[in-house]
């Protein structure tokens, strides 16, 4: 997204501005590693990208070496340090960016932490309201994956404020589609493709738009299960039953409609804009791939 934002704002290869883009993109990549490693610890996810999560792998090392102490705690601690290291590397890469980009970099980091905090506290409070779910999705997912990367790319190219605003408006819609597809894949995704278990978000009662839709549609035993998500009254064996009930109630189709609407809104932001056509085409293709991905 940073690359296409850079081109859409008129950036060109081989310039000093392009080197700023590459640096910003590298920093974002390291920041994503930090977020994924810590997210897996907080969610107690067993796998990521088809391999054991960092904390699971470290626990296995501890067991294999017959280490002293609790292997689970060791694994968690190593993963926290590994995530901290990734964030430190990201900050070091971003440190040499021009001040406008460093200002946005700081905002990205704060928003990411704030989104994760809202995710945890919302789940603990049992929140199911749409406003909270959308707030979490934007900060935790869409903002640092789509909106801010587009903005960093545009700023690296020296974009004017109106161009940045257009890209941010477009990015907000793509970010929503990104988060909604995450919701979908978290329940109905194929673990062989996603590389992580399905149903974890349901089991932990994460505040998602999907759960808000389900709350308004489910009845009977399915509604009973939904109300007990995040408590000891529900087990992993209940999750496929709940997922099937949500599909039967049309929750999956409702999500698909929302995703398509966000994609269309993103494209309308680009139509008629004065952004570079190559960048617009790249954003359009990336948005389509993001909205209808299977992993």
BAPAPA-774158 format. One record per atom (N, C-alpha, C, O): x, y, z. Coordinates in steps of 0.05 Angstrom, whole numbers, padded with zeros to 5 digits, always signed. Layout:
BEGIN
XYZ/...
//
This chain:
BEGIN
+00017-00024+00000/+00000+00000+00000/+00017+00025+00000/+00010+00045-00012/+00040+00024+00014/+00058+00047+00014/+00068+00052-00014/+00070+00075-00023/+00075+00031-00028/+00086+00034-00055/+00066+00047-00074/+00072+00066-00089/+00041+00036-00073/+00021+00047-00091/+00013+00076-00083/+00007+00092-00100/+00013+00081-00057/+00008+00109-00048/+00029+00128-00058/+00023+00150-00066/+00054+00118-00058/+00076+00134-00068/+00073+00141-00098/+00076+00164-00106/+00066+00120-00114/+00063+00125-00143/+00038+00142-00148/+00038+00159-00166/+00016+00137-00133/-00008+00152-00138/-00004+00182-00132/-00016+00199-00145/+00015+00188-00114/+00020+00216-00107/+00042+00228-00125/+00050+00251-00120/+00050+00213-00145/+00069+00224-00165/+00098+00218-00160/+00115+00229-00173/+00103+00199-00141/+00131+00192-00136/+00143+00176-00159/+00129+00163-00174/+00169+00177-00161/+00183+00162-00182/+00206+00146-00171/+00218+00152-00150/+00213+00125-00185/+00234+00107-00176/+00262+00121-00178/+00266+00139-00194/+00280+00112-00161/+00307+00121-00163/+00314+00147-00150/+00337+00156-00151/+00294+00160-00139/+00299+00186-00126/+00304+00183-00096/+00301+00162-00085/+00312+00205-00084/+00314+00206-00055/+00288+00199-00042/+00286+00185-00022/+00266+00210-00053/+00239+00204-00043/+00233+00174-00043/+00221+00163-00025/+00242+00161-00064/+00238+00132-00067/+00252+00117-00045/+00242+00097-00034/+00276+00126-00037/+00291+00113-00016/+00276+00117+00011/+00277+00099+00028/+00263+00140+00014/+00247+00144+00038/+00224+00124+00039/+00217+00113+00060/+00212+00120+00015/+00190+00100+00013/+00199+00073+00022/+00186+00060+00038/+00222+00064+00011/+00232+00037+00018/+00238+00035+00048/+00232+00015+00060/+00249+00056+00059/+00254+00056+00088/+00228+00054+00104/+00226+00039+00124/+00208+00070+00097/+00183+00069+00111/+00170+00042+00108/+00159+00031+00128/+00171+00030+00084/+00159+00003+00080/+00173-00018+00097/+00160-00036+00108/+00199-00016+00098/+00215-00036+00115/+00207-00033+00144/+00205-00053+00158/+00204-00008+00153/+00197-00004+00181/+00169-00015+00187/+00164-00028+00207/+00150-00012+00168/+00123-00023+00171/+00124-00053+00172/+00109-00065+00187/+00141-00065+00156/+00143-00095+00156/+00152-00105+00183/+00141-00125+00193/+00172-00092+00195/+00182-00100+00221/+00160-00095+00243/+00157-00110+00261/+00145-00073+00239/+00124-00067+00258/+00102-00088+00257/+00091-00096+00278/+00096-00098+00233/+00076-00119+00230/+00086-00145+00245/+00070-00159+00257/+00111-00151+00243/+00122-00174+00257/+00118-00171+00287/+00109-00190+00300/+00124-00148+00297/+00119-00143+00326/+00090-00148+00333/+00085-00162+00352/+00072-00137+00317/+00043-00139+00323/+00034-00168+00322/+00019-00177+00339/+00043-00183+00302/+00035-00211+00300/+00045-00229+00322/+00031-00245+00333/+00070-00225+00330/+00082-00241+00351/+00068-00235+00377/+00061-00254+00392/+00063-00210+00384/+00050-00204+00409/+00020-00211+00408/+00009-00220+00428/+00008-00209+00385/-00020-00216+00382/-00024-00246+00388/-00043-00254+00401/-00006-00262+00377/-00007-00291+00382/-00004-00298+00411/-00016-00317+00421/+00013-00283+00425/+00016-00288+00454/-00010-00282+00468/-00020-00298+00484/-00021-00258+00462/-00046-00250+00476/-00070-00267+00470/-00087-00272+00487/-00071-00277+00445/-00093-00294+00436/-00088-00324+00442/-00105-00341+00439/-00063-00330+00451/-00055-00358+00455/-00059-00374+00429/-00067-00398+00431/-00053-00362+00406/-00055-00376+00381/-00032-00396+00377/-00009-00389+00382/-00039-00419+00368/-00019-00441+00365/-00002-00438+00340/+00021-00448+00340/-00012-00425+00320/+00003-00425+00295/-00001-00398+00281/-00019-00383+00286/+00018-00392+00263/+00018-00368+00247/+00032-00374+00220/+00055-00384+00220/+00019-00369+00198/+00030-00374+00172/+00039-00403+00168/+00059-00409+00156/+00023-00421+00180/+00028-00449+00176/+00050-00461+00193/+00057-00484+00190/+00060-00445+00211/+00082-00455+00229/+00074-00449+00258/+00057-00432+00263/+00087-00462+00277/+00081-00456+00305/+00086-00426+00311/+00106-00415+00301/+00069-00414+00327/+00073-00387+00336/+00099-00385+00351/+00110-00405+00361/+00110-00361+00354/+00136-00357+00366/+00136-00368+00395/+00156-00381+00403/+00115-00363+00410/+00115-00372+00438/+00113-00402+00440/+00124-00415+00458/+00099-00415+00421/+00097-00444+00420/+00124-00456+00413/+00132-00476+00425/+00137-00445+00393/+00163-00455+00384/+00183-00453+00407/+00198-00472+00412/+00183-00430+00421/+00202-00427+00443/+00197-00446+00466/+00215-00456+00479/+00171-00452+00471/+00164-00472+00491/+00174-00499+00484/+00183-00514+00501/+00173-00506+00458/+00184-00531+00449/+00214-00533+00452/+00225-00554+00459/+00227-00511+00447/+00256-00510+00452/+00262-00517+00481/+00281-00532+00488/+00247-00504+00499/+00251-00508+00528/+00247-00537+00535/+00263-00549+00550/+00226-00549+00525/+00221-00578+00530/+00243-00596+00519/+00252-00614+00533/+00251-00590+00495/+00272-00606+00482/+00298-00605+00497/+00313-00625+00498/+00304-00582+00509/+00329-00579+00523/+00327-00587+00553/+00346-00584+00568/+00302-00596+00560/+00297-00603+00588/+00304-00580+00607/+00317-00583+00627/+00294-00556+00599/+00300-00532+00614/+00286-00531+00641/+00267-00546+00646/+00296-00515+00658/+00285-00511+00685/+00262-00491+00684/+00264-00471+00670/+00241-00497+00699/+00218-00478+00700/+00196-00486+00681/+00196-00507+00668/+00176-00469+00680/+00152-00473+00664/+00157-00467+00634/+00164-00445+00627/+00155-00487+00617/+00161-00482+00588/+00142-00462+00575/+00149-00448+00557/+00116-00462+00584/+00097-00443+00573/+00105-00414+00580/+00104-00396+00562/+00112-00410+00605/+00121-00383+00613/+00146-00375+00598/+00149-00352+00590/+00165-00394+00595/+00189-00388+00580/+00182-00380+00551/+00193-00360+00541/+00164-00395+00539/+00157-00389+00511/+00144-00361+00509/+00150-00346+00490/+00127-00355+00527/+00114-00329+00527/+00134-00306+00530/+00134-00286+00516/+00153-00310+00549/+00173-00289+00554/+00191-00285+00530/+00198-00262+00523/+00199-00307+00517/+00217-00304+00494/+00202-00290+00471/+00213-00273+00457/+00176-00297+00467/+00161-00284+00446/+00157-00255+00451/+00158-00239+00432/+00152-00247+00476/+00149-00219+00483/+00175-00204+00476/+00174-00182+00465/+00198-00215+00483/+00224-00203+00477/+00228-00201+00446/+00238-00182+00436/+00220-00222+00432/+00224-00223+00403/+00207-00201+00390/+00216-00187+00372/+00182-00198+00400/+00165-00176+00390/+00176-00149+00396/+00176-00131+00380/+00187-00146+00421/+00200-00121+00428/+00224-00115+00410/+00228-00092+00402/+00239-00135+00403/+00261-00132+00385/+00252-00122+00358/+00264-00104+00346/+00231-00134+00347/+00220-00127+00321/+00211-00097+00322/+00216-00083+00302/+00199-00089+00343/+00190-00061+00346/+00215-00042+00347/+00215-00021+00335/+00235-00051+00361/+00260-00034+00363/+00273-00031+00336/+00282-00010+00329/+00274-00053+00321/+00285-00052+00294/+00268-00033+00277/+00279-00018+00261/+00242-00036+00279/+00224-00018+00263/+00230+00011+00269/+00232+00028+00251/+00232+00018+00295/+00237+00045+00303/+00264+00055+00293/+00268+00078+00285/+00284+00037+00293/+00311+00044+00284/+00310+00051+00254/+00323+00069+00245/+00295+00035+00239/+00293+00040+00210/+00279+00066+00205/+00287+00082+00187/+00258+00071+00220/+00242+00095+00215/+00255+00121+00225/+00248+00143+00218/+00276+00117+00242/+00288+00141+00255/+00301+00160+00235/+00303+00184+00241/+00309+00150+00212/+00323+00167+00192/+00304+00179+00171/+00312+00191+00152/+00278+00175+00175/+00258+00187+00157/+00255+00217+00162/+00261+00226+00184/+00247+00232+00142/+00241+00261+00147/+00220+00264+00168/+00204+00246+00173/+00220+00287+00181/+00202+00292+00203/+00172+00287+00198/+00159+00275+00214/+00161+00295+00175/+00133+00290+00170/+00126+00260+00171/+00105+00252+00180/+00144+00244+00160/+00140+00215+00161/+00143+00204+00188/+00129+00185+00196/+00162+00214+00204/+00166+00205+00231/+00142+00212+00249/+00136+00197+00267/+00129+00234+00243/+00105+00241+00258/+00083+00221+00254/+00070+00213+00272/+00080+00213+00229/+00059+00192+00222/+00068+00165+00234/+00051+00150+00243/+00094+00160+00234/+00104+00135+00245/+00096+00132+00275/+00087+00111+00283/+00100+00154+00289/+00092+00154+00318/+00062+00148+00321/+00054+00133+00338/+00046+00161+00304/+00017+00157+00305/+00010+00128+00299/-00008+00117+00313/+00023+00116+00280/+00018+00087+00273/+00023+00070+00298/+00006+00053+00305/+00045+00074+00311/+00053+00058+00334/+00033+00061+00357/+00025+00041+00370/+00024+00085+00362/+00005+00090+00384/-00022+00078+00377/-00035+00066+00394/-00031+00082+00352/-00057+00071+00344/-00058+00041+00346/-00078+00029+00354/-00036+00028+00339/-00034-00001+00340/-00038-00011+00368/-00053-00030+00373/-00023+00001+00387/-00026-00007+00415/-00054-00001+00426/-00065-00017+00440/-00064+00023+00419/-00091+00030+00428/-00112+00011+00417/-00131+00004+00431/-00109+00002+00392/-00128-00017+00381/-00127-00044+00395/-00148-00056+00400/-00103-00053+00401/-00100-00079+00415/-00112-00077+00443/-00124-00096+00452/-00107-00054+00456/-00118-00050+00483/-00149-00051+00482/-00161-00064+00499/-00160-00037+00462/-00190-00037+00459/-00200-00065+00453/-00222-00072+00462/-00185-00080+00438/-00193-00108+00432/-00195-00124+00458/-00214-00139+00462/-00175-00122+00475/-00174-00137+00499/-00195-00129+00519/-00209-00145+00530/-00198-00103+00523/-00217-00093+00543/-00246-00097+00533/-00264-00102+00549/-00250-00095+00507/-00276-00099+00496/-00285-00128+00500/-00308-00134+00507/-00266-00147+00495/-00272-00175+00499/-00278-00181+00529/-00297-00195+00535/-00262-00169+00547/-00266-00173+00575/-00293-00162+00585/-00305-00173+00603/-00302-00140+00572/-00327-00128+00580/-00351-00141+00566/-00374-00134+00572/-00345-00159+00548/-00367-00172+00533/-00381-00153+00514/-00405-00157+00508/-00367-00134+00503/-00380-00114+00485/-00387-00127+00458/-00370-00141+00447/-00410-00120+00448/-00419-00130+00422/-00429-00108+00404/-00438-00113+00382/-00427-00083+00414/-00439-00061+00398/-00422-00055+00373/-00398-00058+00373/-00436-00046+00352/-00423-00041+00327/-00402-00019+00328/-00381-00022+00316/-00408+00002+00342/-00389+00024+00344/-00362+00015+00355/-00341+00023+00344/-00362-00001+00376/-00337-00011+00388/-00323-00029+00369/-00299-00028+00365/-00338-00047+00356/-00326-00066+00337/-00312-00052+00314/-00290-00059+00306/-00325-00031+00304/-00313-00016+00282/-00289+00000+00291/-00269+00002+00276/-00290+00010+00315/-00267+00025+00327/-00243+00007+00329/-00221+00015+00322/-00247-00017+00340/-00225-00036+00343/-00214-00044+00316/-00189-00045+00312/-00231-00050+00297/-00223-00059+00270/-00206-00037+00257/-00186-00044+00243/-00214-00012+00260/-00199+00009+00246/-00171+00013+00259/-00152+00015+00244/-00170+00014+00285/-00144+00019+00298/-00126-00005+00297/-00102-00003+00291/-00137-00029+00303/-00120-00052+00305/-00112-00064+00278/-00092-00077+00275/-00129-00059+00258/-00124-00073+00232/-00122-00053+00209/-00100-00050+00197/-00143-00039+00202/-00144-00023+00178/-00125+00000+00179/-00113+00007+00158/-00122+00013+00202/-00106+00037+00204/-00076+00032+00198/-00064+00045+00181/-00064+00012+00211/-00036+00007+00207/-00029-00011+00183/-00006-00013+00175/-00050-00025+00173/-00045-00042+00150/-00050-00028+00123/-00038-00034+00103/-00069-00009+00123/-00077+00004+00098/-00075+00034+00099/-00059+00045+00083/-00089+00048+00117/-00090+00077+00116/-00063+00090+00120/-00054+00106+00103/-00050+00084+00142/-00024+00097+00147/-00002+00090+00127/+00013+00107+00119/-00001+00065+00118/+00018+00059+00096/+00014+00075+00071/+00033+00085+00059/-00011+00079+00063/-00017+00096+00040/-00007+00124+00046/+00004+00137+00028/-00013+00134+00070/-00005+00161+00077/+00026+00164+00077/+00036+00184+00068/+00040+00144+00088/+00069+00146+00088/+00080+00146+00060/+00099+00161+00054/+00069+00130+00042/+00078+00130+00015/+00073+00157+00001/+00091+00167-00013/+00050+00168+00006/+00044+00194-00006/+00062+00216+00004/+00071+00233-00011/+00067+00216+00031/+00084+00236+00042/+00113+00233+00033/+00127+00253+00029/+00122+00208+00029/+00148+00204+00018/+00151+00217-00010/+00173+00226-00018/+00129+00217-00025/+00129+00229-00052/+00125+00259-00051/+00126+00272-00072/+00122+00271-00027/+00118+00299-00025/+00090+00308-00034/+00087+00329-00045/+00070+00291-00028/+00043+00297-00037/+00031+00321-00024/+00037+00328-00002/+00013+00335-00039/-00002+00357-00029/-00024+00346-00010/-00032+00323-00013/-00034+00363+00008/-00054+00354+00028/-00079+00341+00015/-00090+00322+00026/-00088+00352-00007/-00113+00341-00019/-00108+00313-00030/-00126+00296-00028/-00084+00307-00040/-00078+00280-00049/-00077+00261-00025/-00086+00239-00027/-00064+00270-00004/-00063+00254+00021/-00091+00248+00031/-00097+00225+00039/-00108+00268+00031/-00135+00264+00041/-00151+00244+00025/-00165+00227+00035/-00148+00245-00002/-00161+00226-00019/-00152+00198-00013/-00168+00179-00012/-00126+00194-00010/-00115+00168-00005/-00124+00158+00022/-00129+00134+00025/-00125+00175+00042/-00134+00167+00069/-00164+00159+00068/-00171+00139+00082/-00180+00174+00054/-00209+00166+00052/-00212+00139+00038/-00227+00122+00047/-00197+00136+00016/-00197+00110+00002/-00187+00088+00021/-00199+00066+00022/-00165+00093+00035/-00154+00074+00053/-00172+00066+00076/-00171+00043+00085/-00188+00084+00085/-00207+00078+00107/-00226+00056+00098/-00232+00038+00113/-00236+00059+00073/-00255+00038+00063/-00241+00012+00058/-00251-00009+00064/-00217+00013+00046/-00202-00012+00042/-00195-00025+00068/-00197-00050+00071/-00188-00009+00088/-00182-00020+00114/-00206-00034+00127/-00203-00054+00140/-00230-00023+00123/-00254-00036+00133/-00258-00063+00119/-00265-00083+00132/-00254-00063+00093/-00257-00088+00078/-00237-00108+00088/-00243-00132+00090/-00212-00099+00093/-00191-00116+00103/-00199-00129+00130/-00196-00153+00133/-00209-00113+00148/-00217-00122+00175/-00241-00141+00173/-00242-00161+00187/-00260-00135+00156/-00284-00152+00153/-00276-00179+00141/-00287-00199+00150/-00257-00179+00122/-00248-00205+00112/-00233-00220+00133/-00235-00245+00134/-00218-00207+00150/-00205-00220+00173/-00226-00234+00191/-00223-00256+00199/-00248-00219+00196/-00270-00231+00212/-00280-00257+00199/-00284-00277+00212/-00285-00255+00173/-00295-00278+00158/-00276-00302+00160/-00284-00324+00166/-00251-00296+00154/-00231-00318+00153/-00226-00330+00181/-00219-00353+00184/-00229-00313+00202/-00226-00323+00229/-00246-00343+00237/-00242-00359+00256/-00269-00344+00223/-00290-00363+00229/-00292-00385+00208/-00293-00409+00215/-00292-00377+00183/-00296-00397+00161/-00272-00401+00143/-00274-00415+00123/-00249-00390+00150/-00225-00393+00134/-00214-00422+00135/-00218-00436+00155/-00201-00430+00115/-00188-00456+00114/-00160-00454+00127/-00143-00440+00116/-00155-00467+00149/-00129-00465+00163/-00106-00473+00145/-00083-00463+00149/-00111-00490+00125/-00089-00497+00107/-00081-00473+00090/-00058-00471+00081/-00099-00454+00086/-00093-00430+00070/-00086-00407+00088/-00067-00392+00082/-00100-00403+00110/-00095-00380+00127/-00070-00384+00144/-00057-00365+00152/-00063-00409+00149/-00039-00415+00165/-00043-00412+00195/-00024-00412+00210/-00068-00409+00204/-00074-00407+00232/-00101-00420+00238/-00117-00423+00220/-00106-00427+00263/-00131-00441+00269/-00156-00424+00264/-00154-00399+00267/-00178-00436+00257/-00203-00421+00254/-00218-00422+00280/-00215-00442+00295/-00233-00402+00286/-00250-00402+00310/-00238-00389+00334/-00252-00386+00354/-00212-00382+00333/-00200-00370+00357/-00213-00344+00366/-00217-00340+00390/-00220-00327+00346/-00232-00301+00353/-00260-00305+00366/-00267-00290+00384/-00274-00326+00356/-00300-00332+00369/-00297-00342+00397/-00310-00333+00415/-00278-00360+00401/-00274-00372+00427/-00267-00350+00448/-00275-00352+00471/-00252-00330+00439/-00244-00309+00458/-00263-00285+00458/-00258-00265+00472/-00285-00288+00443/-00306-00267+00443/-00294-00240+00434/-00301-00219+00446/-00277-00240+00414/-00266-00215+00404/-00288-00197+00393/-00307-00206+00381/-00286-00171+00399/-00306-00152+00389/-00303-00148+00359/-00284-00134+00350/-00321-00160+00344/-00319-00158+00315/-00347-00150+00304/-00367-00154+00317/-00347-00140+00280/-00372-00134+00266/-00388-00159+00262/-00412-00159+00263/-00374-00181+00257/-00387-00207+00253/-00404-00215+00277/-00426-00223+00274/-00393-00211+00301/-00408-00218+00325/-00433-00200+00328/-00454-00208+00338/-00429-00175+00321/-00452-00156+00322/-00474-00165+00304/-00498-00164+00311/-00467-00173+00279/-00487-00184+00261/-00500-00209+00272/-00524-00213+00270/-00484-00227+00283/-00494-00252+00293/-00514-00247+00316/-00534-00261+00318/-00508-00228+00333/-00525-00222+00356/-00554-00214+00347/-00573-00221+00360/-00556-00201+00324/-00582-00192+00315/-00597-00214+00299/-00620-00210+00293/-00583-00236+00293/-00596-00256+00276/-00600-00283+00289/-00618-00298+00281/-00584-00290+00309/-00585-00317+00320/-00607-00320+00341/-00613-00301+00355/-00619-00344+00342/-00640-00350+00362/-00634-00377+00373/-00616-00392+00364/-00649-00385+00394/-00647-00411+00405/-00620-00418+00417/-00607-00402+00430/-00612-00443+00411/-00586-00453+00423/-00563-00437+00412/-00543-00433+00427/-00564-00429+00387/-00542-00413+00376/-00539-00387+00391/-00516-00378+00396/-00561-00374+00397/-00560-00349+00412/-00549-00354+00440/-00535-00337+00452/-00556-00377+00452/-00546-00384+00478/-00515-00387+00477/-00501-00377+00495/-00505-00400+00457/-00476-00403+00454/-00463-00376+00450/-00442-00371+00461/-00475-00360+00433/-00463-00334+00427/-00461-00317+00453/-00441-00303+00457/-00481-00318+00470/-00481-00302+00494/-00459-00311+00514/-00451-00296+00532/-00450-00336+00511/-00431-00347+00530/-00402-00348+00519/-00384-00359+00531/-00398-00336+00496/-00371-00334+00485/-00353-00320+00505/-00361-00300+00517/-00329-00330+00507/-00310-00317+00525/-00312-00326+00554/-00297-00317+00571/-00331-00345+00560/-00334-00355+00587/-00326-00385+00587/-00321-00397+00566/-00325-00396+00611/-00318-00424+00614/-00341-00443+00606/-00338-00467+00606/-00365-00431+00600/-00388-00447+00593/-00387-00456+00564/-00404-00472+00556/-00368-00447+00549/-00366-00455+00521/-00339-00467+00516/-00318-00459+00527/-00338-00488+00499/-00313-00502+00492/-00307-00499+00463/-00323-00490+00447/-00283-00508+00456/-00275-00507+00427/-00294-00524+00410/-00298-00518+00386/-00305-00545+00421/-00324-00562+00406/-00350-00548+00399/-00363-00555+00380/-00356-00527+00414/-00380-00511+00409/-00377-00492+00385/-00396-00483+00373/-00352-00486+00379/-00347-00465+00359/-00356-00473+00331/-00369-00456+00318/-00350-00497+00321/-00361-00504+00295/-00391-00504+00294/-00403-00497+00273/-00405-00511+00316/-00434-00510+00317/-00444-00481+00314/-00462-00476+00298/-00430-00463+00328/-00438-00435+00326/-00432-00424+00299/-00448-00408+00288/-00409-00431+00287/-00402-00421+00261/-00422-00430+00240/-00430-00415+00222/-00431-00455+00242/-00451-00466+00223/-00477-00451+00227/-00491-00446+00207/-00485-00445+00251/-00510-00431+00256/-00509-00403+00245/-00529-00393+00234/-00486-00390+00247/-00483-00363+00236/-00485-00363+00206/-00497-00345+00194/-00474-00383+00194/-00476-00386+00164/-00505-00391+00156/-00514-00379+00137/-00518-00407+00171/-00546-00413+00165/-00564-00388+00168/-00583-00385+00153/-00556-00371+00187/-00571-00346+00191/-00563-00324+00172/-00574-00302+00173/-00544-00329+00154/-00536-00310+00133/-00516-00289+00142/-00513-00269+00129/-00502-00295+00164/-00482-00276+00174/-00460-00273+00153/-00449-00251+00149/-00452-00296+00141/-00430-00295+00122/-00438-00278+00097/-00421-00263+00087/-00463-00281+00088/-00472-00265+00065/-00473-00235+00072/-00467-00218+00055/-00481-00229+00096/-00482-00201+00105/-00454-00189+00105/-00451-00166+00097/-00435-00205+00114/-00407-00195+00114/-00398-00190+00086/-00385-00170+00080/-00404-00208+00068/-00396-00205+00040/-00407-00180+00028/-00394-00166+00013/-00432-00174+00035/-00445-00149+00025/-00431-00124+00035/-00427-00105+00021/-00423-00125+00061/-00409-00103+00073/-00381-00099+00060/-00373-00077+00054/-00368-00121+00055/-00341-00120+00042/-00343-00108+00014/-00328-00091+00007/-00363-00117-00001/-00367-00107-00028/-00373-00077-00028/-00364-00062-00045/-00389-00069-00008/-00396-00040-00006/-00372-00023+00000/-00369-00001-00010/-00354-00033+00018/-00330-00018+00025/-00311-00016+00001/-00299+00004-00004/-00309-00038-00014/-00292-00038-00038/-00303-00017-00058/-00287-00001-00069/-00328-00017-00063/-00340+00002-00082/-00336+00030-00072/-00330+00048-00089/-00339+00035-00046/-00334+00062-00036/-00305+00071-00039/-00300+00094-00045/-00287+00052-00036/-00258+00059-00040/-00253+00067-00068/-00238+00086-00074/-00264+00052-00087/-00260+00058-00115/-00272+00085-00123/-00261+00100-00139/-00295+00091-00111/-00307+00117-00117/-00290+00140-00108/-00289+00162-00120/-00275+00136-00086/-00256+00157-00077/-00235+00163-00098/-00225+00185-00101/-00227+00142-00112/-00206+00145-00132/-00216+00156-00159/-00202+00170-00173/-00241+00149-00165/-00253+00158-00191/-00255+00188-00191/-00265+00201-00173/-00244+00200-00212/-00245+00228-00215/-00224+00243-00200/-00222+00268-00201/-00207+00229-00185/-00185+00242-00171/-00163+00250-00190/-00162+00241-00213/-00145+00267-00181/-00122+00276-00198/-00097+00261-00191/-00075+00270-00197/-00100+00238-00179/-00077+00221-00172/-00066+00208-00197/-00079+00206-00218/-00041+00198-00196/-00028+00185-00218/-00043+00159-00225/-00050+00144-00208/-00047+00155-00251/-00063+00132-00260/-00050+00105-00254/-00065+00086-00248/-00024+00104-00255/-00010+00079-00248/-00015+00071-00219/-00021+00048-00212/-00013+00091-00202/-00018+00086-00173/-00047+00079-00168/-00052+00061-00152/-00065+00092-00182/-00094+00086-00178/-00099+00057-00186/-00113+00042-00172/-00088+00048-00209/-00091+00020-00218/-00080+00001-00198/-00092-00020-00192/-00057+00007-00186/-00045-00010-00166/-00062-00012-00141/-00066-00034-00130/-00072+00010-00132/-00089+00011-00108/-00115-00005-00113/-00124-00021-00096/-00126-00001-00137/-00151-00015-00144/-00147-00046-00143/-00163-00061-00132/-00125-00055-00156/-00119-00084-00156/-00113-00095-00128/-00122-00116-00121/-00098-00079-00112/-00092-00087-00085/-00117-00089-00068/-00120-00107-00052/-00135-00070-00072/-00160-00069-00057/-00177-00094-00063/-00188-00106-00045/-00178-00101-00088/-00193-00125-00096/-00181-00150-00084/-00195-00167-00073/-00154-00152-00085/-00141-00175-00073/-00145-00177-00043/-00148-00199-00032/-00145-00154-00030/-00149-00153-00001/-00177-00161+00007/-00181-00176+00026/-00196-00150-00008/-00224-00154-00001/-00233-00183-00005/-00249-00194+00011/-00222-00197-00025/-00231-00224-00031/-00209-00244-00029/-00208-00264-00044/-00191-00240-00010/-00169-00259-00005/-00179-00283+00010/-00200-00282+00023/-00164-00305+00009/-00172-00329+00024/-00151-00336+00045/-00152-00358+00057/-00133-00318+00050/-00112-00323+00070/-00104-00296+00083/-00086-00295+00100/
//
